[in-house]
Amino acid sequence: MIDSKLVLITLLIKLGVAAAVSSALTRSTVFKNLLFCRRRTVSQTLGLLAWICIPLTLGVWVRVIVPNFLAADISFEAVIIVAVLLGSTPAMVAGALLALPAVLHREYLTLPFNLLVALIFGTYRAFVSEEDVWSFSPFVDLSMYRWIRRNLSRPRVDRQVLLLMLIMGMQLLRNWIGDMDPHHIFVLRTRSVPLLLAICVCAPMVVGIPLKIWNQIRIERKLEEQERLLLEARLDALQRQINPHFLFNTLNSIASLVRFRPEQARQLIVKLASILRVLLQDRDDLTPLREELQFADDYLAIEVTRFGADKLQVVKDIPAETLEILVPSMLLQPLIENSIKHGLEPRIGGGTITLRSRLQNEKLVVTVEDDGVGMSSDSETDPLPRRSSLLPSGTGVGMRNVRERMQVLCGPDAEFEIVSRPGRGTRVVLTIPLNHAQIDMTQDAETHNPEGRGPELRSSELRTSSSRFHESRSSDL
C-alpha cells in the first residue's frame, strides 16, 4: 500500500506532468502540423506517435528506476488520448511502446491491459465525431452537471459523459487488477474509498488537459484559416467587382469618339477589354511589378481620355531592375484611382500623377503621388475612399485591401505610409521587403543595365506606347 499523502501528491503532480508535456509539444510546429492534419499518411501517423509516446515512455522508465517518483507514469491516460484521436491501431502501437519499460520491469499485465484500453477507446472513437472528442472537458463536475441538465428535459446518451464513465470505469478495473496481482501491473493502491474516488477522477482530468490545450491551438489555427479565406474573398471581390458607373462613363466616352475619332475609340475598347480580362481571370496573390504597371497603364489611358490630356498627366520613373519584383496583385490601381477621384477630380485644372519605384536596403519602395487638393486632417485619420470609380460605390475596400494584403503577403516589415498636404497633394509610399530570390534577380538586372535608368513617360508618351501595345494585341484578336 502507498501512503495516503503520497497518493494525493502523486495525483497533483500527474496533472502538472500532463499540462507540461502537452504544452511543450505545442511549441513544435511539426507536432501541430501532424496533429491537425486531416488526412495522415502512415509515416505521418508514426511521426505523431513518436512525438507523443517517446517522452511519456521515458516517464514510465523514470517511474520504474526512481523510487517514489510515480507521477511520471501517465501511460494509461496516454493510450486513451491516442485512441480517441487516432483510433485503435495507432493506440495499440502506442500502448505496446509505453508498456515496454514496465514489461522489462516484470509488470507483464501492463501490455495486455494497454491493448485492451486501445481497443475499447478506439471503438468509441469510431462512433463519435471529432468535435465530441475535442470538446471533452477535464472538469468532471461540469460534465455531470451538463448531463443532468440535458437529460431532465429529453433523456439521451451524452457521448462526453460516456467517455468520462469509460475512463473512470477502466481506472477502477485497473485498480482491481492491481489489488489482485500487485506485482505484475502498476497502480496507486489504496484501501481508502475517497482516495480511490480521487484516483478515478484524476484519470479523466489527465486525459482532458492535453485535449483542452491542443483544442485551443486548433481553434486558433481555424480562426487564422478563416481570416485568410476572408482576405482571399475580399481580394477576389476587389478583382472581380466592377462599378456600373465606371462602365457607363467609359462606354459614354467611346460613344462620343466613335464618329469623330474612331481610331481612338477602338483603342479605348481594347483597353477596356484588357481591364475586364484581368479582373475576371484568376490571378496569383503575387505578380511582377511589370504586370501591375501594364494594368495601371490601361486604366490611366481610359481616365486620360475621359478627363483630357490637358487635365490629367502621368509621370513614371520605374527603373528596369524593379520590373520583375513580385508585388501583391491589384496594388497600384486602387491608389491611382484614389488619387484621381479624391485628389485631381475636385481640382478644376486637373494635375499630375507620378509613379516611382526604387530599391532601397533590400526593399522595393513604390510611390504614387498626385498634386491634387490633398486631404484634410479628418480624412488623414481614415484615408479610405468612400466611392471608387472601378469598384462599386460604397465598398471602401481599395486602400484598406492594399494595406491588409501587404501585411499578409509581405510580412510585418511591409510599410504603408500616406503623407498629405491640403492644397498641395498626397503621396502614398509602399515599402515591400524582398526575398533572397528577388535580390539575386535584381542584381542580375543591374548587371545587364548598369546605368540603372528607367523610363520617365509623360501622358502623351504613355498613350503612344500603350496604343502600340494594344494594337498588336487587337490584331491577334
BELKAMO-V266237 format. One record per helix or strand of 3 or more residues. SS is the DSSP state (alpha for helix, beta for strand). FROM is the first residue (numbers start at 1). TO is the last residue. Records with the same first field share a line. If there is no record, write none. Layout:
SS=FROM-TO ; FROM-TO
//
This chain:
alpha=4-25 ; 29-35 ; 42-65 ; 70-72 ; 75-86 ; 88-104 ; 109-126 ; 130-134 ; 140-153 ; 159-180 ; 193-240 ; 244-258 ; 262-280 ; 289-307 ; 320-322 ; 333-344 ; 377-381 ; 398-410 ; 436-448 ; 459-476
beta=286-288 ; 312-318 ; 326-328 ; 351-359 ; 363-370 ; 415-421 ; 425-433
//
